[in-house]
Amino acid sequence: MALVLSRDQVRRIDDLAINNYGVAGIVLMENAGRGAAEIIDRAYGPHGSAFLACGTGNNGGDGFVIARHLHNAAWSVRAMIAGDASKLPPDAATNDRIIQAMSIERIVTADGAAQQDLAKAIHPREVVIDALLGTGFQGRVRTPLAALIDALNAAAKRAMVAVDVPSGLDCDTGKPGGVAIRADLTITFVATKRGFLAEHARPYVGRCEVVDIGVPRELICRITSEVQP
């Protein structure tokens, strides 16, 4: 039977892997991004084109790792950071510095109109990779991200790929926070998320693939054996 995790379980697994097992967060991010890039290359490669929409959290950091590995696989890659790059958490900031050193095309803007213009200019051959919001998202998507998500959904593109969870989708309920990315493929980490199983989540999740990011098996067994509310 496929493993399914809640938001709280995801948080606990990440926290315990880092603090109790000593698995560095940047190692988990690397494994996540590299695994996702390999799936994207198999599905839409070789030598494809990608437009990455990255947020200013660790989901964006996963996107930077994906950008690097697709670039190394001879893809044409553009990465947009939707927000203030100075707010990136440490692991994401490290990966941002790497893609800058590699001279991967990188556009940083917190301006909603500029973000929407970039989305409207996406080429039909490009695979759009959504790395804006992660599993921690709850509530309603705020401006300007709501308008950006609408613009990405409407853009002419080859395919939409969501990283871990379609941005704007509550990973526990499978309901959109006003708006949500409508993915053709969702590449999620460690396990399927509880909300993905809901019938109403299907138009947002699309096909789902799971990436093993190197979390100790014993830890996953421990967390999933606990009684959930």
C-alpha positions in Angstrom: 0.0 0.0 0.0 1.4 3.4 -1.0 2.7 5.6 1.9 0.6 8.7 2.6 1.7 11.6 4.8 0.0 14.6 6.5 1.5 18.1 6.7 2.4 17.5 10.4 4.1 14.2 9.6 6.1 15.8 6.8 7.3 18.5 9.2 8.2 16.0 11.9 10.1 13.8 9.5 12.1 16.8 8.2 12.8 18.1 11.7 13.9 14.7 13.1 16.0 13.7 10.1 18.0 16.9 10.5 18.1 17.2 14.3 18.1 13.6 15.5 19.8 11.8 12.6 22.1 14.5 11.5 21.0 14.6 7.8 21.8 18.1 6.7 18.9 20.0 5.2 20.9 20.9 2.2 21.5 17.1 1.5 17.7 16.5 1.6 17.2 19.5 -0.7 19.8 18.2 -3.1 18.3 14.7 -3.2 14.8 16.1 -3.7 15.9 18.5 -6.6 18.1 16.0 -8.3 15.4 13.3 -8.2 12.8 15.7 -9.5 15.1 16.8 -12.3 15.7 13.2 -13.4 12.0 12.6 -13.6 11.5 15.8 -15.6 14.3 14.9 -18.0 12.8 11.4 -18.6 9.3 12.8 -19.2 10.1 15.8 -21.3 13.8 15.5 -22.4 16.3 15.2 -23.8 17.5 18.8 -24.2 14.3 20.5 -23.3 13.4 24.0 -22.2 12.2 24.9 -18.7 10.8 28.0 -17.0 11.0 27.7 -13.2 8.8 29.8 -11.0 10.5 29.8 -7.6 9.3 31.2 -4.2 11.4 32.5 -1.4 11.2 29.4 0.8 12.8 26.0 0.7 10.4 24.9 -2.2 12.2 27.6 -4.2 15.5 26.0 -3.1 14.3 22.7 -4.5 13.6 24.6 -7.7 17.2 25.9 -7.9 18.6 22.4 -7.6 16.3 21.3 -10.4 17.5 24.2 -12.5 21.1 23.2 -12.0 20.6 19.6 -12.9 18.5 20.3 -15.9 21.1 22.8 -17.1 23.7 20.0 -16.7 21.5 17.8 -18.7 21.7 20.3 -21.6 18.3 21.9 -21.0 17.7 25.6 -21.7 16.7 26.9 -18.3 15.3 30.2 -16.9 14.5 30.7 -13.3 12.3 33.4 -11.8 12.4 34.2 -8.1 9.0 35.7 -7.2 9.9 37.9 -4.3 12.8 39.2 -2.3 15.8 36.9 -2.8 17.4 38.2 0.4 14.7 36.4 2.4 15.7 33.0 1.1 16.5 30.5 4.0 20.2 29.4 4.2 20.0 26.1 2.2 17.9 27.8 -0.6 20.3 30.8 -0.6 23.3 28.4 -1.1 21.6 26.8 -4.1 20.7 30.3 -5.5 24.3 31.3 -5.3 25.3 28.2 -7.2 22.9 28.8 -10.1 24.2 32.4 -10.2 27.8 31.1 -10.4 26.8 28.8 -13.2 25.3 31.8 -15.1 21.9 30.2 -15.4 19.3 32.8 -16.4 17.8 34.2 -13.2 15.1 36.9 -12.9 14.2 38.3 -9.5 11.1 40.4 -9.0 8.6 41.1 -6.3 6.5 43.2 -8.7 3.2 41.4 -9.5 2.9 43.0 -13.0 6.4 42.0 -13.9 5.8 38.4 -12.7 2.6 38.2 -14.8 4.5 39.6 -17.9 7.1 36.9 -17.5 4.4 34.2 -17.3 2.6 35.6 -20.4 5.9 35.4 -22.3 6.4 31.6 -21.6 7.1 29.8 -24.9 4.9 26.8 -25.9 7.9 24.6 -25.9 8.8 25.3 -22.3 8.0 23.1 -19.4 6.9 25.3 -16.5 8.1 24.1 -13.1 6.2 25.3 -10.1 8.4 25.8 -7.0 6.5 28.7 -5.4 4.8 27.2 -2.3 5.4 24.0 -0.4 3.5 21.7 1.9 3.4 24.3 4.7 0.9 26.4 2.7 -2.5 26.9 4.3 -5.3 29.4 3.9 -5.7 31.6 0.8 -3.0 32.6 -1.7 -2.3 36.2 -1.3 -1.5 38.9 -3.9 0.7 39.0 -6.0 1.2 35.2 -6.0 -2.5 34.5 -6.7 -2.3 36.5 -9.9 1.0 34.8 -10.9 -0.5 31.4 -10.4 -3.5 32.3 -12.6 -1.0 33.6 -15.3 1.1 30.4 -15.1 -2.0 28.3 -15.5 -3.1 30.3 -18.5 0.3 30.4 -20.2 1.0 28.5 -23.4 3.4 25.8 -22.4 4.5 22.3 -23.0 3.6 21.0 -19.6 3.2 22.1 -15.9 5.2 20.3 -13.3 4.6 21.0 -9.6 7.4 20.5 -7.0 6.3 18.6 -3.9 2.8 20.1 -4.0 0.9 22.3 -6.6 1.3 25.8 -5.2 -1.9 27.0 -3.5 -3.1 23.5 -2.8 -3.6 22.5 0.8 -1.7 19.2 1.1 -4.0 17.9 3.8 -7.4 18.7 2.3 -6.5 18.8 -1.4 -8.5 22.1 -1.7 -7.1 25.2 -3.4 -6.6 28.4 -1.4 -8.6 30.4 -3.8 -6.3 29.5 -6.7 -3.8 26.7 -7.2 -1.4 25.4 -9.9 -3.0 22.9 -12.2 -0.2 20.4 -12.8 0.2 17.8 -15.4 2.7 16.1 -13.1 3.4 16.5 -9.4 6.7 15.3 -8.2 6.4 14.9 -4.4 9.0 14.0 -1.8 9.1 11.0 0.6 5.5 10.0 0.1 2.1 11.0 -1.4 0.4 13.7 0.6 -3.0 13.1 2.2 -4.9 15.7 0.2 -3.7 14.3 -3.1 -6.2 11.4 -2.7 -9.2 13.6 -2.7 -11.3 13.5 -5.9 -11.4 17.3 -6.0 -7.5 17.5 -6.0 -7.1 15.6 -9.2 -7.3 18.6 -11.6 -4.5 20.2 -9.6 -2.2 17.2 -8.9 -2.3 15.4 -12.3 -0.1 12.4 -12.4 2.0 12.0 -9.2 5.5 10.6 -8.8 7.3 10.2 -5.5 11.0 10.9 -4.9 13.1 9.3 -2.2 15.2 12.0 -0.6 17.3 9.9 1.7 15.2 10.1 4.9 16.1 7.1 7.2 13.6 4.3 6.7 13.3 3.8 10.5 12.2 7.4 10.9 9.5 7.1 8.4 8.2 3.9 10.0 8.2 5.5 13.4 6.2 8.6 12.3 3.7 6.6 10.2 3.1 4.1 13.0 1.9 6.9 15.4 -1.8 7.5 15.7 -2.9 10.5 13.7 -5.8 12.9 14.6 
